[in-house]
Amino acid sequence: MLNNADFSKRLQKVIEYYSESASSFAEKIGVQRSSISHILSGRNKPSLEFVLKVLSSFPEVELYWLMNGKGEFPKIESQNRQEPIAPVSKKDDQNLFTDSKNENPVEPKNSDLLKNINHKSSNGKIIERIVIFYSDGSFSNFENS
């Protein structure tokens, strides 16, 4: 569960990092000034749309850090990290929602996603949940039950 006070502190840290006022920050992410004020005061919780706007406007902000305080801010690029990054194979780089016969994007069916959710990943882990974010800010959540 999101702790409003902790989220507010992290949001304030982001605003200060970029040397923004609350008004200019609100303008940059495309929200009303009152939205920032209400979130900073703890009156309102941030919406998914608000969080996505912060992440898209300020790429140095990591989702997990903003929501839970775990991770780092500002985000360190992966090439500066100590751990090696596994190369992506051509097979892993495929569009999962493309029909292999004609390469045209197709809308995934919920039954198809849920049917395949029990498959293990290449490292043997079982998929627990899939969340799909759409360009209009909505999302679909599929859980493995």
C-alpha positions as CSV (number, residue, x, y, z in Angstrom):
1,M,0.0,0.0,0.0
2,L,1.2,3.5,-0.9
3,N,2.3,5.7,2.0
4,N,1.1,9.2,1.2
5,A,3.6,11.0,3.4
6,D,6.6,9.0,2.0
7,F,5.4,9.5,-1.6
8,S,5.0,13.2,-0.9
9,K,8.6,13.4,0.3
10,R,9.9,11.6,-2.8
11,L,7.9,13.8,-5.1
12,Q,9.2,16.9,-3.3
13,K,12.7,15.5,-3.8
14,V,12.1,15.2,-7.5
15,I,10.8,18.7,-7.7
16,E,13.8,20.1,-5.8
17,Y,16.2,18.0,-7.9
18,Y,15.0,19.7,-11.1
19,S,14.9,23.1,-9.3
20,E,11.3,23.5,-10.2
21,S,8.5,25.2,-8.3
22,A,5.3,23.2,-7.7
23,S,3.6,25.3,-10.4
24,S,6.3,24.8,-13.0
25,F,6.5,21.1,-12.2
26,A,2.7,20.8,-12.6
27,E,2.9,22.6,-16.0
28,K,5.7,20.3,-17.2
29,I,3.8,17.1,-16.5
30,G,0.5,18.5,-17.6
31,V,-1.6,18.6,-14.4
32,Q,-3.3,21.3,-12.4
33,R,-1.2,23.1,-9.8
34,S,-3.8,22.0,-7.2
35,S,-3.1,18.3,-7.9
36,I,0.6,18.8,-6.9
37,S,-0.5,20.8,-3.8
38,H,-3.0,18.1,-2.7
39,I,-0.5,15.3,-3.2
40,L,2.3,17.1,-1.4
41,S,0.0,17.9,1.5
42,G,-1.1,14.2,1.7
43,R,-4.7,15.2,1.0
44,N,-4.9,13.1,-2.2
45,K,-3.1,10.0,-3.4
46,P,-1.5,10.1,-6.8
47,S,-3.4,8.5,-9.6
48,L,-1.8,6.1,-12.0
49,E,-2.1,8.8,-14.7
50,F,-0.2,11.2,-12.5
51,V,2.6,8.8,-11.8
52,L,2.9,7.9,-15.6
53,K,3.1,11.6,-16.4
54,V,5.9,12.1,-13.9
55,L,7.8,9.1,-15.3
56,S,7.4,10.2,-19.0
57,S,8.4,13.8,-18.3
58,F,11.4,13.0,-16.1
59,P,13.1,9.8,-17.2
60,E,15.6,9.8,-14.4
61,V,12.8,8.9,-12.0
62,E,12.3,5.2,-11.4
63,L,8.8,3.8,-10.9
64,Y,9.8,1.5,-8.0
65,W,11.7,4.3,-6.2
66,L,8.8,6.8,-6.7
67,M,6.2,4.4,-5.4
68,N,8.1,2.4,-2.7
69,G,11.3,4.3,-2.0
70,K,13.4,1.4,-3.1
71,G,15.9,1.8,-5.8
72,E,17.7,5.0,-6.6
73,F,17.1,8.5,-7.7
74,P,18.2,9.8,-10.0
75,K,18.3,6.7,-12.1
76,I,21.7,5.4,-13.0
77,E,22.0,4.3,-16.6
78,S,22.4,0.5,-17.0
79,Q,25.8,0.9,-18.6
80,N,27.2,2.5,-15.4
81,R,26.0,-0.4,-13.3
82,Q,28.3,-3.1,-12.0
83,E,26.1,-6.1,-12.9
84,P,26.3,-7.5,-16.4
85,I,23.3,-7.2,-18.7
86,A,22.2,-10.3,-20.6
87,P,21.9,-9.8,-24.4
88,V,18.4,-9.9,-25.8
89,S,18.0,-12.7,-28.4
90,K,16.0,-12.1,-31.6
91,K,13.4,-14.5,-30.2
92,D,12.9,-12.4,-27.0
93,D,12.7,-9.2,-29.0
94,Q,9.6,-10.2,-30.9
95,N,6.3,-8.2,-30.6
96,L,4.2,-10.5,-28.5
97,F,1.0,-9.1,-30.1
98,T,1.9,-9.8,-33.7
99,D,0.4,-12.5,-35.8
100,S,3.4,-14.5,-37.1
101,K,1.6,-15.3,-40.4
102,N,1.2,-11.8,-41.7
103,E,3.1,-9.6,-39.2
104,N,0.1,-7.4,-38.6
105,P,-0.6,-6.3,-35.0
106,V,-3.5,-8.2,-33.4
107,E,-5.4,-7.5,-30.3
108,P,-4.5,-10.1,-27.7
109,K,-7.4,-12.1,-26.3
110,N,-7.6,-12.4,-22.5
111,S,-8.0,-16.2,-22.8
112,D,-4.8,-16.4,-24.8
113,L,-2.8,-14.4,-22.3
114,L,-4.3,-16.3,-19.3
115,K,-3.7,-19.7,-21.1
116,N,0.0,-18.9,-21.5
117,I,0.6,-17.2,-18.1
118,N,1.5,-20.6,-16.5
119,H,4.5,-21.0,-18.7
120,K,7.9,-20.7,-17.0
121,S,10.3,-18.0,-18.1
122,S,13.7,-19.0,-19.4
123,N,15.1,-18.8,-15.9
124,G,12.5,-21.1,-14.5
125,K,10.4,-18.5,-12.8
126,I,6.6,-18.6,-13.0
127,I,4.8,-15.5,-14.2
128,E,2.6,-14.1,-11.4
129,R,1.0,-11.1,-13.1
130,I,0.9,-9.3,-16.4
131,V,-0.1,-5.6,-16.6
132,I,-0.7,-4.0,-20.0
133,F,-0.6,-0.2,-20.1
134,Y,-2.5,1.5,-23.0
135,S,-1.7,4.9,-24.6
136,D,-4.8,6.5,-23.1
137,G,-3.6,5.8,-19.6
138,S,-5.8,2.8,-18.9
139,F,-4.5,-0.6,-18.2
140,S,-5.5,-4.3,-18.0
141,N,-4.3,-6.6,-15.2
142,F,-4.0,-10.4,-15.6
143,E,-3.2,-12.5,-12.6
144,N,-2.2,-16.1,-12.4
145,S,-4.6,-17.8,-10.0
